[in-house]
Amino acid sequence: QQPPPHRGTSSPPGATAGGKVPWGSLVATAMDPKGSRELQQLLPKLSKGQLARARDELAPHMHALSRHTFGNYLVSKLAPLAPMHAALAAAFRGRVVELLCHAQGSRVVQAYLAAAAPAEAESLVSELDGHVVECALDTHGP
């Protein structure tokens, strides 16, 4: 006979309020208001292996999620997590000006720059060369 489902007051590791990590559906979950909030709480608590799996699933979509109404909150929450830095840097490289001129994207880039190693932050900030006025005149620029 199967053991009864977990009914404690706190979720077991690797579970959201609605169940287990939605592997294969992380991007869709991040774009849902409730799903984004659940992932924001869950992903920073994952094991290194699970976090790597989440990074690999989310990496191709980090740029789009950074601009998404709900997905941007998840990406901002991932910014301080060192295992996510390379994927975030890759998603932002060549797109910093565009992201800084976007309401959600600007917050995500700021969160990443605050957490990134100085050399990586400088590399991305260098993309602003020749675009400072453009960003300054934009509503969402720095």
GIBELWO-V643741 format. One record per pair of residues at least 24 apart in sequence whose C-alpha atoms are under 10 Angstrom apart, sorted by the first residue. I is the first residue (numbers start at 1). J is the second residue. Records with the same first field share a line. If there is no record, write none. Layout:
I: J + J
This chain:
11: 42
13: 42 + 45 + 46 + 47
14: 42 + 43 + 45 + 46 + 47 + 50
15: 39 + 42 + 43 + 46
16: 41 + 42 + 43
17: 41 + 42
21: 46 + 50 + 54
22: 54
23: 50 + 53 + 54 + 57
24: 54 + 57 + 58
25: 57 + 58
26: 54 + 55 + 57 + 58 + 61
27: 54 + 57 + 58 + 59 + 60 + 61 + 62 + 64 + 65 + 71
28: 65 + 71
29: 70 + 71
30: 58 + 65 + 68 + 69 + 70 + 71 + 72 + 73 + 74 + 75
31: 65 + 68 + 69 + 70 + 71 + 72 + 73 + 74
32: 68 + 69 + 70 + 71
33: 69 + 70 + 71 + 73
34: 70
35: 70 + 71 + 74
36: 69 + 70 + 71 + 72 + 73 + 74 + 75
37: 70 + 71 + 73 + 74
38: 74
39: 71 + 73 + 74 + 77 + 78
40: 71 + 73 + 74 + 75 + 76 + 77 + 78
41: 74 + 77
43: 74 + 77 + 78 + 81
44: 77 + 78 + 80 + 81
48: 83
51: 78 + 81 + 83 + 84
52: 83 + 84
54: 84
55: 83 + 84 + 85 + 86 + 87 + 88
56: 84 + 87
58: 84 + 87 + 88
59: 84 + 86 + 87 + 88 + 90 + 91
60: 87 + 88 + 90 + 91
61: 87 + 88 + 91
62: 87 + 88 + 89 + 90 + 91 + 92
63: 87 + 88 + 89 + 90 + 91 + 92 + 93 + 95 + 99 + 105 + 108
64: 91 + 105
65: 104 + 105 + 108
66: 91 + 92 + 99 + 102 + 103 + 104 + 105 + 106 + 107 + 108 + 109
67: 98 + 99 + 102 + 103 + 104 + 105 + 106 + 107 + 108
68: 103 + 104 + 105
69: 103 + 104 + 105
70: 104
71: 104 + 108
72: 103 + 104 + 105 + 106 + 107 + 108 + 109
73: 104 + 105 + 107 + 108
74: 108
75: 105 + 107 + 108 + 109 + 111 + 112
76: 104 + 105 + 107 + 108 + 109 + 110 + 111 + 112
77: 108 + 111 + 112
78: 108 + 111 + 112 + 115
79: 108 + 109 + 110 + 111 + 112 + 113 + 114 + 115 + 116
80: 111 + 112 + 113 + 114 + 115 + 116
81: 112 + 115 + 116
82: 115 + 116 + 117
84: 112
85: 112 + 113 + 115 + 116 + 117 + 120
86: 116 + 120
88: 112 + 116
89: 113 + 116 + 120 + 121 + 123 + 124
90: 124
92: 124
93: 123 + 124 + 125 + 127
94: 124 + 127
95: 124 + 127 + 128
96: 124 + 125 + 126 + 127 + 128
97: 124 + 125 + 127 + 128 + 129 + 131 + 132 + 134 + 135 + 141
98: 135 + 141
99: 135 + 140 + 141
100: 128 + 134 + 135 + 136 + 138 + 139 + 140 + 141 + 142
101: 134 + 135 + 136 + 137 + 138 + 139 + 140 + 141 + 142
102: 135 + 138 + 139 + 140 + 141
103: 138 + 139 + 140 + 141
104: 140
105: 140 + 141
106: 140 + 141 + 142
107: 140 + 141 + 142
110: 142
